[in-house]
Amino acid sequence: MSRFPEDLKYSEEHEWVRAGNGRTVRIGITSYAAEALGDIVYVSLPTVGEEVAASDSCGELESTKSVSDVFTPLSGVITAVNENLSDAPETVNSDPYGDGWLFELELDADADTDSLMDSDAYASHVGE
């Protein structure tokens, strides 16, 4: 069994996408990425209302090891960010698929989650 939730889609840059209401999706980083980064100590997120294009860098995760860009896997407009991470960035490590989500995006009309990997393809992508 994969350790990557099957109800999510995944990008090559290690973000996950969870379908939400209508054209809004929630985005975070995978457990694989969280483990690779180490202990996350600071999170910089995009601004609500910001328009982003697929594969744009739209934030940063700073860990005890390095600083890593956060990329948006799909195009759209930022509708929410996880404000709780400013006080508890370690949540990204402890609950990457739950309370450690990063931002929500209202998808552009032509944005398509089918362009992303399913859990099995992502597991293969990271060599698991």
C-alpha positions in Angstrom: 0.0 0.0 0.0 1.2 3.5 -0.9 1.9 6.0 1.8 0.6 8.7 -0.5 -3.2 9.2 -0.1 -5.0 7.9 -3.2 -7.6 10.7 -3.3 -4.9 13.3 -4.1 -3.0 14.2 -7.3 0.7 14.9 -7.2 3.2 17.1 -9.0 6.8 16.3 -10.0 7.8 19.1 -7.5 6.3 17.1 -4.6 3.1 19.1 -4.1 -0.3 17.4 -3.6 -3.7 18.7 -4.8 -7.0 17.8 -3.1 -10.2 18.6 -5.0 -12.5 20.8 -3.1 -15.7 22.7 -3.8 -16.2 23.4 -7.4 -13.0 24.7 -9.0 -11.2 25.3 -5.7 -8.4 22.9 -4.7 -6.2 22.7 -1.6 -2.4 22.3 -2.0 0.4 21.2 0.2 3.7 19.3 0.1 4.0 15.5 0.3 5.3 13.6 3.2 8.3 12.7 1.0 9.1 16.4 0.5 8.6 17.2 4.2 11.0 14.4 5.2 13.6 15.5 2.7 13.4 19.1 4.0 13.8 18.2 7.6 12.3 20.3 10.4 10.4 23.2 8.9 11.0 26.4 10.9 9.4 29.1 8.6 6.8 29.1 5.9 6.3 31.9 3.4 3.0 31.7 1.5 1.5 33.5 -1.5 -1.0 36.4 -1.1 -4.7 35.8 -1.3 -5.9 37.2 -4.6 -2.6 36.6 -6.3 -2.8 35.0 -9.8 -0.4 32.2 -10.3 0.6 30.0 -13.3 1.3 26.3 -13.2 4.9 25.7 -12.0 5.3 29.2 -10.6 7.2 29.6 -7.4 4.7 31.1 -4.9 6.3 30.6 -1.5 9.1 29.2 0.5 9.6 26.6 3.2 12.6 27.1 5.4 14.0 24.2 7.3 17.0 23.6 9.5 18.7 22.2 6.4 17.7 24.6 3.5 15.2 26.9 1.9 13.0 25.3 -0.7 10.5 27.0 -3.1 6.9 26.0 -3.1 5.5 25.7 -6.6 1.9 25.8 -7.7 1.1 22.7 -9.7 -1.9 24.4 -11.4 -2.9 27.9 -12.6 -5.4 30.0 -10.8 -6.0 32.6 -8.1 -5.0 32.1 -4.5 -8.2 32.1 -2.4 -6.8 31.1 1.1 -3.5 30.5 2.9 -3.0 28.4 6.0 -2.4 31.2 8.5 -1.8 28.7 11.3 1.6 27.9 9.8 3.1 31.2 10.7 2.9 30.2 14.4 3.4 26.5 13.8 5.4 25.8 10.7 6.3 22.3 12.0 2.7 21.3 11.2 3.9 20.8 7.6 6.1 18.0 9.0 3.7 16.4 11.4 0.5 16.5 9.3 1.4 17.2 5.6 -1.9 16.0 4.2 -4.1 17.5 6.9 -3.5 20.6 9.1 -0.1 21.2 7.2 -1.8 22.3 4.0 -0.3 25.4 2.4 -2.9 27.3 0.3 -6.1 27.0 -1.7 -6.5 27.9 -5.4 -9.5 28.6 -7.5 -8.5 27.0 -10.8 -8.4 28.7 -14.1 -11.0 27.5 -16.6 -8.3 25.5 -18.5 -6.5 24.1 -15.5 -6.8 20.3 -15.4 -5.9 18.1 -12.4 -5.6 15.2 -14.9 -2.2 16.5 -15.9 -0.9 15.5 -12.4 0.2 12.1 -11.2 -2.0 9.7 -9.1 -0.5 8.2 -5.9 1.0 5.1 -7.7 2.7 7.2 -10.3 4.0 9.6 -7.6 5.3 6.6 -5.6 7.2 5.5 -8.7 8.5 9.0 -9.3 10.1 9.1 -5.9 11.4 5.5 -6.1 9.0 3.8 -3.7 
